[in-house]
Structures are given as structure tokens and as C-alpha cells.
Amino acid sequence: MVETGVDILLREMDANGVLRLTMNDAGRRNALSEAMLVRLGDAFAGAAEDRSVRAVVLAGNGPAFCAGHDLKEMTAGRKGSDGGRAYFQKVMALCSGVMQSIVSCPKPVIAEVDGVATAAGCQLVASCDLAVASDRAQFSTPGVHIGLFCSTPMVALSRNLSNKHAMEMLLTGDMVSAARAAEMGLVNQVVPPDDVAGAVMALANKIAAKSSLTLAIGKRAFYEQREMGLRQAYDHASNVMVENLLAQDAEEGIAAFIEKRAPQWRDQ
């Protein structure tokens, strides 16, 4: 695992509880090196436990949001006596863990994309709950060009895009514009480059103003029910609604609506 001497993941928190994580390895196009994967995993684990964090923004410095795995590191890993099998398994487990930590994080995670997001970098965008892109952002899963099908990015893509849109990206490896990515459902909105950070923070602060408990309940239920059959999903969602209704914030929110006042969240 190569360390550059540069802080490759910057952390900043605003007064509203929006945690901004910025990948800062522009020289390697914010590649998901071992070091970056470890830092991201630790950051999302910390955000999940930190009650002061109400929403998370994931951004990248430089011309690339994230170029995916560090292929130079991957190539060096082949020098093992097993041809790289153990190393590749380690890196894939690290990467899959990061992607799942985004989904399991109880705080909403928003990708801010102002540049290219390729391979596992595109997977990173698809794994976030929301994504805002600048109109110069581009996306691709180009593994087919180098004999390596983007199988792990496929997991996130197939859960965000229609089958045909996901397969189009995976089978062709073509670069997709931000506008096309919005049509496909990979990103929520596209704005000019000068507006992307502002648009993301406006969205993040809007979300951060909600009850953290309510958002955590809803995010978890969303991903859980998606893997279920229709009847099981409704049974599960109904049980979630009952527990949510019994929470103090739901009682307060409903009372505030009836009384025509702003709610005072206790995140309980």
C-alpha cells in the first residue's frame, strides 16, 4: 500500500452537520488504491457512528471524480506466488466493503461529480444515495476495453439503472455524458461546473434539516425492501411504519404539522 505524503481524503464539517469528504489524490485521478479504500471505509464507519453528522457529501479534487481501481497497484499485485489471487481478493473485499458501507450508513450520502467517474469510480457514484453532476462530468464502465468486465460495478449499476441501460454501459464501455447519465437515472441532476458544489450543499442542507432518526429508518428500509418480493416488502414496510410512528420525532412532526409550526427534532 503506497502512501503519498498527501492527505488523500479531506474531511470538513459545516455547522448544519453536513460532512464533506473529498478524495484528494488528483495525481492518480483519485484512484481507489488500497490507501484510499481504507480511508473511505474508515470515514463512512465514523460518519455512521457520529451523531453530529446528518448528511455526507463525497467529492473529488482534480479532473477526475474517481478513475476506479489503481491498475498499477493491481499489476504489482500479480508478483505474488499465486499470481495475484490473494491480493486481488483482498482489494475486491476492501472495495465491496466500502460500497456496502455507503449503503448501510444511516446518513444520506450524496456524490458530487465534477469530472470523470470510471469503473469502480462509477460504482462509487451508483452506490451513493443521491448524485449531482456538473455538465462536464462523464461516466463509464470501460473494463471490456482491457479484458476485464466491470462485474463489481455491475452490482451497483444494476440496482440503479434499468437492465438495458446498465448492460449498455457494461457491454460497450462507452463514455456517457452527464445529461445521458441523468436520463438513465445514474445522477439526480446536472448543473454547470460553477454551480455543482452549491447545488450539492443546498441539497445536503435540505436533507440535514430533517430528523436524523427518520432518515436513518427510511434509508435502511428502502434498501431492505428492494431485495424482497412484493408481499414481503409491504409487510416489512408496514412494520417499519409502525415503529416510526412510535418514535418521538414522528409524534413531534405530526403535532407540528397540525399546529402549523416548525418541528423541533430530537432525533429520537
C-alpha positions in Angstrom: 0.0 0.0 0.0 1.6 3.2 -1.2 1.4 6.4 0.9 1.9 9.7 -1.0 2.6 12.0 1.9 -0.5 13.9 0.9 -3.8 13.7 2.8 -5.7 11.7 0.2 -9.1 12.2 1.9 -10.0 15.6 3.2 -12.7 16.0 5.8 -14.8 19.1 6.5 -18.0 19.5 8.5 -20.3 22.5 8.3 -22.5 24.0 11.1 -25.5 22.1 9.8 -23.9 18.7 10.2 -23.0 18.1 6.6 -19.8 16.1 6.4 -17.8 16.7 3.2 -15.3 14.0 2.2 -13.1 15.0 -0.7 -10.8 12.5 -2.4 -7.5 14.3 -2.8 -5.2 12.2 -4.9 -5.6 14.1 -8.2 -2.2 12.8 -9.5 -3.7 9.3 -9.5 -7.1 10.6 -10.6 -8.4 9.7 -7.1 -8.0 6.0 -7.9 -9.3 3.5 -5.4 -5.9 2.5 -4.2 -5.6 0.4 -1.1 -4.9 3.5 0.9 -7.9 5.3 -0.5 -10.2 2.4 0.1 -9.0 2.1 3.8 -9.5 5.8 4.3 -13.0 5.8 2.7 -14.0 2.8 4.8 -12.9 4.4 8.0 -14.6 7.7 7.1 -18.0 6.1 6.4 -17.8 3.9 9.5 -17.0 7.1 11.5 -19.9 9.0 9.9 -22.3 6.2 10.7 -21.4 6.4 14.4 -21.0 10.2 14.7 -24.4 11.7 15.9 -23.3 15.2 14.8 -23.1 14.0 11.1 -26.5 14.5 9.5 -25.6 14.0 5.8 -22.4 13.1 3.8 -21.1 14.6 0.6 -18.4 12.7 -1.4 -16.4 14.7 -3.9 -13.1 14.5 -5.7 -10.4 17.1 -6.4 -8.9 17.4 -9.8 -10.2 16.5 -13.3 -11.5 13.1 -12.2 -14.0 12.3 -9.5 -12.6 8.8 -9.4 -10.9 6.6 -12.0 -11.6 3.3 -10.3 -9.0 0.8 -9.1 -5.3 1.7 -9.3 -4.2 -0.6 -12.2 -0.5 -0.1 -11.4 -1.1 -1.4 -7.9 -3.2 -4.3 -9.3 -0.4 -5.2 -11.7 2.2 -5.1 -8.9 0.0 -7.5 -7.0 0.5 -10.2 -9.7 4.0 -10.7 -8.4 2.8 -13.0 -5.6 3.4 -16.7 -5.8 -0.3 -17.3 -6.5 -0.2 -14.9 -9.5 -2.1 -12.2 -7.5 -5.1 -14.2 -6.4 -4.9 -13.4 -2.7 -4.1 -9.7 -3.4 -7.0 -9.4 -5.8 -9.3 -11.0 -3.3 -8.1 -8.5 -0.6 -8.7 -5.5 -2.8 -12.1 -6.6 -4.0 -13.2 -7.3 -0.4 -12.0 -3.8 0.6 -13.8 -2.2 -2.3 -17.0 -4.1 -1.8 -16.9 -3.2 1.9 -16.6 0.5 1.1 -19.6 0.3 -1.3 -21.7 -1.5 1.2 -20.7 0.9 4.0 -22.2 3.7 1.9 -25.5 1.9 1.5 -25.5 0.8 5.2 -24.5 4.2 6.5 -27.6 5.7 8.3 -26.8 9.1 7.0 -27.7 10.1 3.4 -24.7 10.1 1.1 -24.5 12.5 -1.9 -22.0 12.2 -4.7 -20.7 15.5 -6.1 -19.3 14.7 -9.5 -17.3 17.3 -11.5 -15.2 15.2 -13.7 -14.9 11.6 -15.0 -16.1 8.6 -12.9 -15.0 5.4 -14.4 -15.1 1.7 -13.5 -15.2 1.4 -9.7 -15.4 5.2 -9.6 -18.7 4.9 -11.5 -19.7 2.2 -9.0 -19.0 4.7 -6.2 -21.4 7.2 -7.7 -24.1 4.5 -8.2 -23.6 3.3 -4.6 -24.4 6.8 -3.2 -28.0 7.6 -2.3 -28.0 10.7 -4.5 -25.7 12.2 -7.1 -25.3 15.7 -8.6 -23.1 16.1 -11.6 -21.6 19.0 -13.5 -22.4 19.1 -17.2 -18.8 18.2 -18.0 -18.9 15.0 -15.9 -18.7 11.7 -17.7 -19.3 8.1 -16.6 -18.2 4.7 -17.9 -17.5 1.1 -17.0 -14.7 0.6 -19.5 -13.4 -2.8 -18.3 -14.3 -4.5 -21.5 -11.7 -2.5 -23.3 -8.9 -4.1 -21.3 -10.4 -7.6 -21.0 -11.8 -7.1 -17.5 -15.6 -7.0 -17.3 -16.8 -4.5 -14.6 -18.5 -7.1 -12.6 -18.4 -5.4 -9.2 -19.6 -2.0 -10.6 -22.3 -4.0 -12.3 -23.8 -4.7 -8.8 -24.4 -1.0 -8.1 -25.3 -0.1 -11.7 -28.0 -2.9 -12.0 -29.6 -1.6 -8.8 -29.8 2.0 -10.1 -30.4 1.7 -13.9 -32.7 -0.3 -16.0 -31.3 -3.6 -17.2 -30.8 -2.4 -20.7 -29.1 0.9 -19.6 -26.8 -1.0 -17.3 -25.9 -3.6 -19.9 -25.3 -0.9 -22.5 -22.7 0.7 -20.2 -21.1 -2.6 -19.2 -21.0 -4.2 -22.7 -19.8 -1.2 -24.7 -17.6 0.5 -22.1 -18.6 3.8 -23.8 -18.3 7.1 -22.0 -21.7 8.5 -21.0 -22.3 12.3 -20.7 -23.8 13.8 -17.6 -27.1 14.5 -19.4 -27.3 10.9 -20.5 -26.5 9.7 -17.0 -29.4 11.7 -15.7 -31.7 10.2 -18.3 -30.5 6.7 -17.2 -31.0 7.5 -13.5 -27.4 7.4 -12.5 -27.5 11.0 -11.3 -30.3 13.2 -10.0 -29.4 16.5 -11.5 -26.9 18.2 -13.8 -25.7 21.7 -13.3 -22.9 24.0 -14.7 -19.5 23.3 -13.1 -19.5 26.6 -11.2 -22.8 25.6 -9.6 -22.2 21.9 -8.7 -20.8 22.5 -5.2 -23.6 24.9 -4.3 -26.3 22.6 -5.7 -24.9 19.7 -3.7 -24.7 21.7 -0.4 -28.2 23.1 -0.9 -29.5 19.5 -1.3 -27.4 18.2 1.6 -28.5 21.0 3.9 -32.2 20.5 3.0 -31.8 16.8 4.0 -29.8 17.7 7.1 -32.7 19.8 8.4 -34.8 16.6 8.7 -34.9 14.2 11.6 -31.8 12.1 11.5 -33.7 9.2 13.1 -36.4 9.4 10.4 -33.9 9.4 7.6 -32.0 6.5 9.1 -35.2 4.5 9.4 -36.2 5.3 5.9 -32.8 4.7 4.2 -32.4 1.3 5.8 -36.0 0.3 4.9 -35.5 1.4 1.3 -32.6 -0.8 0.7 -34.0 -3.7 2.7 -37.4 -3.8 0.9 -35.8 -3.5 -2.5 -34.4 -7.1 -2.2 -37.8 -8.5 -1.2 -40.9 -9.8 -3.0 -43.9 -7.5 -3.1 -45.8 -9.0 -0.2 -42.8 -9.3 2.0 -41.8 -5.8 1.1 -45.2 -4.4 2.2 -45.2 -6.4 5.4 -41.7 -5.2 6.2 -42.5 -1.5 5.3 -45.7 -1.7 7.4 -43.7 -2.8 10.4 -41.2 -0.1 9.8 -44.0 2.5 9.7 -45.4 1.3 13.0 -42.1 1.6 14.7 -41.5 5.0 13.1 -44.9 6.2 14.3 -44.0 5.3 17.8 -40.8 7.5 17.7 -40.8 10.9 19.4 -39.8 12.7 16.2 -42.9 11.3 14.4 -45.1 12.4 17.2 -43.5 15.9 17.2 -43.6 16.2 13.4 -47.2 15.3 13.2 -48.1 17.7 16.0 -46.1 20.5 14.4 -47.9 19.9 11.1 -51.3 20.1 12.8 -50.3 23.1 14.9 -48.8 24.8 11.8 -45.3 25.3 13.4 -41.8 24.2 12.7 -40.9 20.8 14.3 -38.2 20.6 16.9 -36.3 17.4 16.2 -34.7 15.4 19.0 -33.5 12.6 16.6 -35.4 10.1 18.9 
